């Protein structure tokens, strides 16, 4: 949801439910937040503060970190590793 600039200058990415850090994001000068989940109060605040807000779902914002961690652990300990992707709309 674009409430701010159509051309973001600083993007914050918080996996899962990251809106609890909204004040820190704004203090850091970010004008756009990509996160996994939104609550009504944070939606309203983002609109009021002209912050672009994109809720992409928990899975979509968390899967990369989990995949990278599993790959690293498998490599460190010589374990077999296979990432099985699911299609989760949330």
Rosetta blueprint (number, residue, H / E / L):
1 X L
2 X L
3 X L
4 X L
5 X L
6 X L
7 X L
8 X L
9 X L
10 X L
11 X E
12 X E
13 X E
14 X E
15 X L
16 X L
17 X L
18 X L
19 X H
20 X H
21 X H
22 X H
23 X H
24 X H
25 X H
26 X H
27 X H
28 X L
29 X L
30 X L
31 X L
32 X E
33 X E
34 X E
35 X E
36 X L
37 X L
38 X L
39 X L
40 X H
41 X H
42 X H
43 X H
44 X H
45 X H
46 X H
47 X H
48 X H
49 X H
50 X L
51 X L
52 X E
53 X E
54 X E
55 X E
56 X L
57 X L
58 X H
59 X H
60 X H
61 X H
62 X H
63 X H
64 X H
65 X H
66 X H
67 X H
68 X H
69 X H
70 X H
71 X H
72 X H
73 X H
74 X H
75 X H
76 X H
77 X H
78 X L
79 X L
80 X L
81 X L
82 X L
83 X L
84 X L
85 X L
86 X L
87 X L
88 X L
89 X L
90 X L
